[in-house]
Amino acid sequence: MHSIQDRPVARDGEVVIRPMMYLAMSYDHRLLDGREAVRFLVSIKEQLESPERLLLNL
């Protein structure tokens, strides 16, 4: 996980400044398929974007 920094992003056709954080992961391709790694990163991203879902176990 990298630090959260304000970055320009496109929202509804306009450029706005939003807090963004990069998330990276390394894994052994001999043990884990890329599809599972992406699924895991998407799950982490969703939980970070909506922590209330994690608390409510949704």
Order of alpha helices (4+ residues) and beta strands (2+ residues): beta-beta-alpha-alpha
